[in-house]
Amino acid sequence: MMGRALLVVGWLATGGFIVSAGLGYLLSPRATNITSHVLVGLVASLLFLFAHCWVMFYLIGTGKAIKDAVAEYELEPELAERTKVFKNRSYPWLMLAMGLVIATFVMGGAYLAGATPSWIHELLFYLTLAVQVWTLVIEGQVLMANERLMNEINSRV
């Protein structure tokens, strides 16, 4: 259940990210009141980071519980090895998505300060959005496989 809740938060963050972009495009390039764009972008970015960090911690925690159950009940070691596959498959995408959302937010601030052109912030938005959607797909697959593995172990002990 926790994995599914984290996926919902990730999709909500993605929706907020899109809303923030919409607000940014609705404003003129020299608008002085961009508070809504910045605030929605900040909240969406923080939700991104929250969801992805917690998915990582969740996989670490459930991996440890699975490893302990395998050792305690003398189950096949292959069961615990599967958790490494989950982490190896998802962690690179999670880290990339988190790095990109931070870069997008920071470059938005750089644009507002007049330090960079707007196209850098816009390009990062689209790249971040694409990586985020792909990461959520991978997350969903990994979290569901992790849940199935936990259920399998629970049914065997």
N, C-alpha and C positions, 0 to 999 in steps of 0.2 A: 504493500500500500504506500509506503513512504516513497518508493521509486516513482510511482505514478503521480503522487502529489508534486514531486520535484519536476516531473515532466510538464505538469500543468503550469507551474511557476515559470518554467522556461518558455512555454508557448505564450504565456501572458506577457513576459518580458519582450518577446518578439513582436507581439501586437503593439506594445507600448513604443517600441523602437520605430515601428512603421508609422504610428500616430505622430511621434516626434518629427519624423521626416516630413510628413504631410504638413505639419505646422510650420516647419522650416521653409517649405516650398511656397506656402501661402503668404509668407511675409515677403516684403520687398527686400532686395539686397541690402538696403541701407536702413531697415527698420530699427527704431530705437527700443521698441518694446518686444523683445524676443523671449521674455521670461517664460512663457508657456512652453516654447520649444526647448529651452534649456532645462526646465524643471522636469518635463516629461522624459527628455533624454537622460537626465540624471537618474530618475527613478527606474527607467527601463534598464539602464546600464547596471545599476546596483542589483536589480533583480536577476539580470544575466549572471553577474558574478556570484550572487548568492546561490542560485540554482546549480550552476556548474561546480562551485566549490563543494556544495553539499552532496552532489552526485559522487564526487571523488571521495569524500569522507564516508559516504554510505557504502561504496564499493570496498573501501578499506575495511570498514567495520564488519560488513557481511562476509567478506573474504576471510577475516580472522575467525569469525564464528564458524564458518564452514570448515576451515582448517582444523579448528579445535574439535569439532564434531567428528571429522574424519579420523583424527588421532584417537579420540576417546572411545569411539564405537568400532574402531578398526575397520573402517570402510576403505574402498579402493582409493589410493592416493590420487588417481586421475581426477577424482571429483574436486579435490582442492586445487589441482592444476588448472581447472577450467576458469577459476576466478582470475588467474593471471592473464588469460586470453581476454577476458572482459576488460581488464584495466588496459592492457596493451592496445586493444582496439579503440577504446574511447578516450583515454587520457590525452593523446596528441591532439585530437579534435577539440577536446574541452579546453586545453591550454591555448590553442590557436584562437578559438572563439573568444576567450577571455582577453587575450592580448589585443585582438582586433577591436573589441568593444571599448577597451581603454584608449587605444589609439584614436578611434573615431571621436570619442568624447574630447580628448585632449586637443585633437586637430580642429575640432569645432571651436574650442576656446582660442586656439591660435588664429583661426580665421577672424573671430570677433575682435581680437586684439590687433588685427591688420598684419600679422606676421606671415600668414600663408594664404594662398589663393583658395577660393571656395571649392574648386574642383577636387582638391586633395581630400577634404572632408566628405564630399559627395561620393567620391570613388571608394573611400574607406567604408562609408555607409553600405553601399551595394555589396562590397566584398564581405563585410561583416554579416550582412543579412543572409547572403548565400551560405557562408560557412556556418552560421547559426542554425539555419534550417537543416543543413546536412548533419550537423552535430546533434540536433534533437532527434533526427531519424536514427542515427547510430546509438544515441543514448537510449532511445525507446527499445531498440533491439537488444542492447546489452542488459538493460534493467529487467526486461521481460525474461531473458535467458537466465539472469541471476535469480529472479523470483522462482522460475521453474526448478532450478537447481536446489534452491532452499527447500522448496516443497518436496522434491524427490528425497532429499536427505531426511527431512522431517518424517516422511512416510516410512522410511527405512529404520528409524531409531525408535 
